[in-house]
Amino acid sequence: CSDAAAAGGALLWAHEGLQRGALGRRSDASEDEEAPEAQVGVVMAVAAAQPALLRQCCAVLSARLRQLQGGLALQKRLVDCVISLLARGVVAPVMEALGEVASSSAADFSLARHVALRLLAVVAPPYAPPFAASLLALLRQPRLK
């Protein structure tokens, strides 16, 4: 994925596959479990090779994460991936997506706790005021109490 055009194509493929999988259009159940993991891996490879596409990578992963579909393991993997993008500077979109997941009544309680614990493991002061406000809002979610 060192070529920007190829990286963009790979990202588009992963986005389409993740959305198609979330909508349940696949017919082979075993492929359903393996395909999203491969597509998430492609998105993370693009993020590593093309820093200019970090926000787009975040958008692809966040879109699937917000749907709260698939197994808990996939959802936790998506959380881990978007948090790794936060560590690379994609702050506002990641915090928005994580806040939505943590506050969603459709999210598993363990997923909400996973969001908080993983996030706290990677952040360190000094915090910019907008980030601190979004972090506090996320941590004050009733699902985390």
C-alpha positions in Angstrom: 0.0 0.0 0.0 2.9 2.4 -0.6 1.1 3.8 -3.7 -1.6 6.3 -2.8 -4.0 5.2 -5.6 -3.6 1.5 -4.6 -4.1 2.4 -1.0 -7.3 4.4 -1.8 -8.6 1.4 -3.8 -7.8 -1.0 -1.0 -9.6 1.3 1.4 -12.7 1.5 -0.8 -12.7 -2.3 -1.1 -12.5 -2.7 2.7 -15.2 -0.1 3.2 -17.6 -1.8 0.8 -16.8 -5.2 2.3 -17.3 -4.1 5.9 -20.6 -2.4 5.0 -21.8 -5.4 3.0 -21.0 -7.7 5.9 -22.8 -5.5 8.4 -25.9 -5.6 6.2 -25.8 -9.4 6.2 -25.5 -9.8 2.4 -23.0 -12.6 2.5 -24.3 -16.1 2.0 -21.4 -18.1 3.5 -21.4 -17.9 7.3 -17.8 -18.9 7.8 -16.7 -16.2 5.3 -18.8 -13.7 7.4 -16.6 -14.3 10.4 -13.3 -14.1 8.5 -13.9 -11.3 6.0 -14.4 -8.4 8.4 -11.1 -9.2 10.1 -9.2 -9.2 6.8 -10.9 -6.0 5.8 -10.0 -4.3 9.1 -6.4 -5.5 8.5 -6.3 -3.9 5.1 -7.6 -0.6 6.6 -4.9 -0.7 9.3 -2.2 -1.5 6.6 -3.4 1.5 4.6 -3.2 3.7 7.8 0.3 2.6 8.4 1.5 3.1 4.8 -0.4 6.3 4.0 -0.6 8.8 6.9 -2.5 11.2 4.6 -5.4 8.7 4.6 -5.7 8.3 8.4 -9.0 10.2 8.6 -10.5 8.1 5.8 -9.3 5.0 7.6 -11.0 6.2 10.7 -14.2 6.9 8.8 -14.3 3.4 7.5 -13.7 1.7 10.8 -16.0 4.1 12.7 -18.9 3.5 10.3 -18.7 -0.3 11.0 -18.2 0.2 14.7 -21.2 2.5 15.0 -23.4 -0.3 13.6 -22.7 -2.5 16.6 -23.1 -5.6 14.5 -20.9 -8.7 14.3 -19.4 -10.5 17.2 -18.1 -8.9 20.3 -14.5 -9.8 19.3 -14.9 -7.8 16.0 -16.3 -4.9 17.9 -13.5 -4.9 20.3 -11.0 -5.1 17.5 -12.6 -2.1 15.8 -12.3 -0.2 19.1 -8.6 -1.1 19.4 -8.0 0.0 15.8 -9.7 3.4 16.1 -7.9 4.0 19.4 -4.6 3.4 17.6 -5.7 6.0 15.1 -6.3 8.4 18.0 -2.7 7.8 19.1 -1.6 8.9 15.5 -3.5 12.2 15.7 -7.0 11.5 14.5 -8.7 12.7 17.7 -12.1 14.3 17.2 -13.6 11.7 14.8 -12.3 8.9 17.1 -13.7 10.5 20.3 -17.0 11.1 18.5 -17.3 7.4 17.4 -16.2 6.1 20.8 -18.6 8.3 22.6 -21.5 7.0 20.5 -20.5 3.4 21.2 -20.1 3.9 24.9 -23.5 5.7 25.2 -25.5 3.3 22.9 -28.1 1.2 24.6 -27.4 -1.4 21.8 -23.7 -1.8 22.9 -22.7 -4.6 25.1 -21.7 -3.4 28.6 -18.3 -5.1 28.2 -17.8 -3.2 24.9 -18.5 0.1 26.7 -16.0 -0.9 29.4 -13.5 -2.0 26.8 -13.7 1.5 25.2 -13.0 3.2 28.5 -10.2 1.0 29.5 -8.4 1.0 26.2 -8.8 4.7 25.9 -7.4 5.4 29.3 -4.5 3.1 28.6 -3.2 5.3 25.7 -4.0 8.8 26.7 -1.7 11.0 28.9 -1.7 14.6 30.0 -1.4 17.4 29.1 -4.9 17.3 27.5 -6.2 19.9 25.2 -9.4 21.4 26.5 -11.6 20.0 23.7 -10.1 16.5 24.2 -10.5 16.7 28.0 -14.2 17.6 27.6 -14.9 14.7 25.2 -13.0 12.3 27.4 -14.9 13.4 30.5 -18.2 13.1 28.6 -17.3 9.6 27.5 -16.3 8.5 31.0 -19.5 9.9 32.5 -21.7 7.7 30.5 -24.2 5.8 32.7 -23.1 2.5 31.0 -19.7 2.9 32.5 -20.8 3.3 36.1 
